[in-house]
Amino acid sequence: MDGEGEPLERCRNHIESLLNLDGHAGLQETSYPSRSLNFLKRLQGAPQRIDHVAEDPVDPNDRKNPLDEAKVKLRIIVTGAGLGGLATAIALRRRGHEVTVFEKAPELGEVGAGIQVPPNSSRLLLEWGLGPYLKGRAIEPEAIHMRRWQNGEIISLTKLRPDFQKRYGAPYYVIHRVNLQFAMYELALGLGVKVRVNAGVKVYHLESASVELENGEIHDADLVVAADGVKSEARKAVLGGEDQPAVQCGYAAYRAMVDTALTRDEPEVSWLLDVPGQNLWIGKERHVMSYTIAGGKSFNMVLSHPEHSDPSTWNQETVLKDMKHHFEEWDPCLVKLISMIHTTLKWPLLSGKP
Ligand SMILES: Cc1cc2nc3c(=O)[nH]c(=O)nc-3n(C[C@H](O)[C@H](O)[C@H](O)COP(=O)(O)OP(=O)(O)OC[C@H]3O[C@@H](n4cnc5c(N)ncnc54)[C@H](O)[C@@H]3O)c2cc1C
């Protein structure tokens, strides 16, 4: 174990000496193609060292003081055009980097239903210019009603609108995942990010910061950022072939949508549409979250419950019946809403090791 820290320490010292532009004799050529060396050369020619940027903190809420352009412009590859990959691409592009996103799927289309975007994320997204792309897509709910599982009695109420905007400087949104993904995609393209679908990365070449696509193409960059999801292949590559997969946390969630045109005619549930709000039924080890998305056309529902079995053994054909069984004793209003679900998917809830 003693020797393990040494190479890392040597590497760190070496990089620091290279970055110490006053004291270093100059960058040596290597006998192999080195992207790091090219990067350091460009850094040497840059007007300022990169860490000087951090000394001058920028208020991200102050639109008159936009984030500085990066001093050194990098060519960056992002793998995965999920919400994580697109957000990364937008943030990097806004600093002036040249960004290309490679997405494995033949087309974009987030699986799942709605997503909550609380102010810590909406603040950033709006700062990045996503506002116009969210128009007509995102909904700002009035409040979160936490309800007792047996009868729907309100246990607590959190006012969201306009309180969150006032308190946190940004709204609390709910939105269909596909709408959020497309909003981010459009913004990314508008900023000049290149997004390629049907472009799965097969191999990560760590030494040369390049990726090999499934079709055999090789692309290099100064930096590769992997945002390839919970089953990440990049994670395995970075960990030297040994994966550290995400682990089940003991719960699973059913995700479903109910057409609001159906609920409108049912007095037991039509009141849920009166004001766009979130309703969260809480019971022992289970909860059900519901809110309207898609411009008010659908109810998004997430129903969580304890689950320890291996997801590969789950039978997606019986999930609808299983889901109804889990909540059959609950508030009759909720049971009515659940009875209007015609299809659902069961998702494991996983947690990653840092
Ligand atoms: C039930 C549930 C509810 C949730 N609710 C919320 C919520 O309300 N608010 C919230 O903020 N978060 C929520 N989350 C978490 C959130 O959904 C995830 O954190 C987020 O979607 C992860 O995005 P990602 O881009 O990292 O991964 P993913 O969405 O998995 O995207 C990864 C992308 O990489 C692509 N890819 C994979 N391999 C390759 C490859 N080799 N080459 C190229 N591309 C590749 C995939 O096709 C995919 O498009 C919820 C999660 C669950 C399960």
The ligand as a MOL file (V3000), in Angstrom:
LIG
                    3D

  0  0  0     0  0            999 V3000
M  V30 BEGIN CTAB
M  V30 COUNTS 53 58 0 0 0
M  V30 BEGIN ATOM
M  V30 1 C -38.7830 6.9980 -10.0210 0
M  V30 2 C -37.8100 8.1300 -10.1880 0
M  V30 3 C -38.2150 9.4400 -9.9610 0
M  V30 4 C -37.3170 10.4950 -10.0880 0
M  V30 5 N -37.7520 11.7650 -9.8850 0
M  V30 6 C -36.9110 12.7990 -9.9990 0
M  V30 7 C -37.3740 14.1470 -9.8150 0
M  V30 8 O -38.5450 14.3590 -9.5710 0
M  V30 9 N -36.4620 15.1720 -9.9510 0
M  V30 10 C -35.1350 14.9180 -10.2450 0
M  V30 11 O -34.3520 15.8750 -10.3410 0
M  V30 12 N -34.6710 13.6550 -10.4370 0
M  V30 13 C -35.5310 12.6090 -10.3290 0
M  V30 14 N -35.0810 11.3340 -10.5340 0
M  V30 15 C -33.6580 11.1450 -10.8800 0
M  V30 16 C -33.4120 11.5110 -12.3470 0
M  V30 17 O -34.4110 10.9210 -13.1460 0
M  V30 18 C -32.0400 11.0040 -12.7850 0
M  V30 19 O -31.0680 11.4660 -11.8870 0
M  V30 20 C -31.6860 11.4900 -14.1820 0
M  V30 21 O -32.7040 11.2130 -15.1050 0
M  V30 22 C -30.3850 10.8350 -14.6190 0
M  V30 23 O -30.0460 11.3840 -15.8680 0
M  V30 24 P -28.7220 10.9360 -16.6160 0
M  V30 25 O -28.6130 11.7900 -17.8270 0
M  V30 26 O -27.5780 10.9280 -15.6540 0
M  V30 27 O -28.9510 9.4010 -16.9860 0
M  V30 28 P -29.9480 8.7600 -18.0450 0
M  V30 29 O -31.2450 9.4410 -18.0760 0
M  V30 30 O -29.9380 7.2910 -17.7710 0
M  V30 31 O -29.2450 9.0500 -19.4360 0
M  V30 32 C -28.1110 8.3390 -19.8650 0
M  V30 33 C -28.0630 8.4450 -21.3700 0
M  V30 34 O -26.8350 7.8770 -21.8050 0
M  V30 35 C -27.1040 7.0900 -22.9520 0
M  V30 36 N -26.0340 6.0840 -23.0490 0
M  V30 37 C -25.8490 4.9860 -22.2660 0
M  V30 38 N -24.7670 4.3270 -22.6550 0
M  V30 39 C -24.2430 5.0130 -23.6930 0
M  V30 40 C -23.1220 4.8160 -24.5180 0
M  V30 41 N -22.3010 3.7630 -24.3780 0
M  V30 42 N -22.8710 5.7240 -25.5090 0
M  V30 43 C -23.6760 6.8040 -25.6840 0
M  V30 44 N -24.7730 7.0120 -24.9240 0
M  V30 45 C -25.0440 6.1460 -23.9540 0
M  V30 46 C -28.4710 6.4920 -22.6920 0
M  V30 47 O -29.0910 6.0550 -23.9000 0
M  V30 48 C -29.1910 7.6670 -22.0600 0
M  V30 49 O -29.8030 8.5030 -23.0240 0
M  V30 50 C -35.9550 10.2500 -10.4320 0
M  V30 51 C -35.5360 8.9310 -10.6760 0
M  V30 52 C -36.4440 7.8730 -10.5610 0
M  V30 53 C -35.9770 6.4710 -10.8370 0
M  V30 END ATOM
M  V30 BEGIN BOND
M  V30 1 1 1 2
M  V30 2 1 2 3
M  V30 3 2 2 52
M  V30 4 2 3 4
M  V30 5 1 4 5
M  V30 6 1 4 50
M  V30 7 2 5 6
M  V30 8 1 6 7
M  V30 9 1 6 13
M  V30 10 2 7 8
M  V30 11 1 7 9
M  V30 12 1 9 10
M  V30 13 2 10 11
M  V30 14 1 10 12
M  V30 15 2 12 13
M  V30 16 1 13 14
M  V30 17 1 14 15
M  V30 18 1 14 50
M  V30 19 1 15 16
M  V30 20 1 16 17
M  V30 21 1 16 18
M  V30 22 1 18 19
M  V30 23 1 18 20
M  V30 24 1 20 21
M  V30 25 1 20 22
M  V30 26 1 22 23
M  V30 27 1 23 24
M  V30 28 2 24 25
M  V30 29 1 24 26
M  V30 30 1 24 27
M  V30 31 1 27 28
M  V30 32 2 28 29
M  V30 33 1 28 30
M  V30 34 1 28 31
M  V30 35 1 31 32
M  V30 36 1 32 33
M  V30 37 1 33 34
M  V30 38 1 33 48
M  V30 39 1 34 35
M  V30 40 1 35 36
M  V30 41 1 35 46
M  V30 42 1 36 37
M  V30 43 1 36 45
M  V30 44 2 37 38
M  V30 45 1 38 39
M  V30 46 1 39 40
M  V30 47 2 39 45
M  V30 48 1 40 41
M  V30 49 2 40 42
M  V30 50 1 42 43
M  V30 51 2 43 44
M  V30 52 1 44 45
M  V30 53 1 46 47
M  V30 54 1 46 48
M  V30 55 1 48 49
M  V30 56 2 50 51
M  V30 57 1 51 52
M  V30 58 1 52 53
M  V30 END BOND
M  V30 END CTAB
M  END
